[in-house]
């Protein structure tokens, strides 16, 4: 396994990749269930494209990542993560819509939330674009403050104001809420 750390407006990002160079995780400091590195080789080489694309994303110049991703998970989690990939930049969706896109029933929304929370590729696989059915922000493994910052960067949340208002659904209007 290879790893590196990349500076970002959200703090240092820890990226890991397999021997073939495909990204296996992107974690932020303090992330719930975030990746840690015990063994591996620190090498920025396999991450040059990811570093360039992340810099362009945070500068507002990139809306779609074109990187090889390889996250390991159950077939259900893989379907949910694939459904996340279909949520466009600047839009939001709900857990129920992700369940439908993944071929799961609306009753599976809680399981969908668990799969989204286990997403090992934050930012690259846009779990931050999933909000509650009532338009309110809900949990984010990287922390709600980061979720607000990402949605604001993408224009999906206008003038986020305070985090407390955003979480209550009172600041900004999530665009494209389903």
VENJOJO-V814848 format. One record per pair of residues at least 24 apart in sequence whose ideal C-beta (glycine too) atoms are under 7 Angstrom apart, sorted by the first residue. I is the first residue (numbers start at 1). GAP is how many residues later the second one is. D is the distance in Angstrom with one decimal. If there is no record, write none. Layout:
i=<I | I>
gap=<GAP | GAP>
d=<D | D>
This chain:
i=<1 | 2 | 2 | 2 | 2 | 3 | 3 | 3 | 4 | 4 | 4 | 4 | 6 | 6 | 6 | 8 | 8 | 9 | 9 | 10 | 10 | 13 | 15 | 15 | 17 | 17 | 18 | 21 | 21 | 22 | 22 | 22 | 23 | 23 | 23 | 23 | 23 | 23 | 23 | 24 | 24 | 24 | 25 | 25 | 26 | 26 | 26 | 26 | 27 | 28 | 28 | 28 | 30 | 31 | 31 | 31 | 32 | 33 | 33 | 35 | 60 | 63 | 64 | 65 | 67 | 69 | 69 | 69 | 71 | 71 | 73 | 76 | 77 | 77 | 79 | 80 | 80 | 80 | 81 | 81 | 84 | 84 | 84 | 84 | 84 | 85 | 87 | 87 | 89 | 90 | 90 | 90 | 90 | 91 | 91 | 91 | 91 | 92 | 92 | 92 | 92 | 92 | 92 | 92 | 93 | 93 | 93 | 94 | 94 | 94 | 94 | 94 | 95 | 96 | 97 | 98 | 117 | 123 | 129 | 131 | 131 | 134 | 135 | 135 | 135 | 136 | 136 | 136 | 137 | 137>
gap=<39 | 38 | 39 | 41 | 44 | 34 | 37 | 39 | 38 | 39 | 40 | 43 | 41 | 45 | 48 | 46 | 50 | 49 | 140 | 136 | 139 | 41 | 32 | 35 | 29 | 30 | 52 | 25 | 47 | 46 | 47 | 48 | 27 | 44 | 45 | 46 | 47 | 98 | 101 | 46 | 47 | 96 | 95 | 96 | 95 | 96 | 97 | 98 | 95 | 94 | 114 | 118 | 113 | 91 | 110 | 111 | 109 | 85 | 108 | 85 | 93 | 26 | 25 | 59 | 57 | 52 | 55 | 56 | 49 | 50 | 45 | 39 | 38 | 41 | 24 | 32 | 35 | 36 | 38 | 44 | 32 | 35 | 41 | 42 | 43 | 40 | 39 | 42 | 65 | 64 | 65 | 66 | 85 | 38 | 65 | 84 | 85 | 37 | 39 | 64 | 82 | 83 | 84 | 85 | 36 | 37 | 85 | 36 | 37 | 38 | 39 | 84 | 35 | 37 | 81 | 32 | 24 | 27 | 27 | 43 | 46 | 35 | 34 | 39 | 42 | 31 | 32 | 33 | 29 | 30>
d=<4.1 | 6.3 | 5.4 | 5.0 | 5.0 | 4.8 | 4.9 | 5.9 | 6.3 | 6.7 | 4.6 | 4.8 | 7.0 | 5.1 | 6.1 | 6.3 | 5.9 | 5.4 | 7.0 | 5.1 | 6.6 | 6.9 | 5.3 | 5.9 | 4.9 | 6.7 | 6.1 | 4.4 | 6.9 | 4.3 | 6.5 | 3.9 | 6.1 | 5.8 | 6.7 | 5.2 | 6.9 | 6.6 | 6.8 | 5.6 | 6.5 | 6.7 | 4.2 | 6.2 | 5.1 | 5.2 | 5.9 | 5.5 | 6.6 | 6.1 | 4.5 | 6.3 | 6.6 | 6.9 | 5.2 | 5.2 | 4.5 | 6.3 | 5.9 | 6.6 | 6.8 | 3.8 | 6.5 | 5.2 | 6.6 | 5.7 | 6.3 | 6.8 | 4.9 | 5.6 | 6.9 | 6.4 | 4.3 | 6.3 | 6.2 | 5.6 | 3.8 | 6.3 | 6.1 | 5.6 | 6.9 | 6.8 | 5.1 | 5.8 | 5.6 | 6.2 | 5.6 | 4.6 | 5.5 | 4.8 | 4.8 | 5.4 | 6.5 | 6.5 | 6.3 | 6.3 | 3.6 | 5.1 | 4.9 | 5.2 | 4.7 | 6.4 | 5.1 | 5.4 | 6.2 | 5.9 | 5.1 | 6.8 | 6.3 | 6.8 | 4.9 | 5.0 | 6.0 | 6.0 | 4.6 | 6.0 | 5.5 | 6.9 | 6.7 | 5.4 | 6.2 | 6.5 | 5.2 | 5.2 | 4.6 | 6.7 | 6.6 | 3.9 | 5.7 | 5.1>
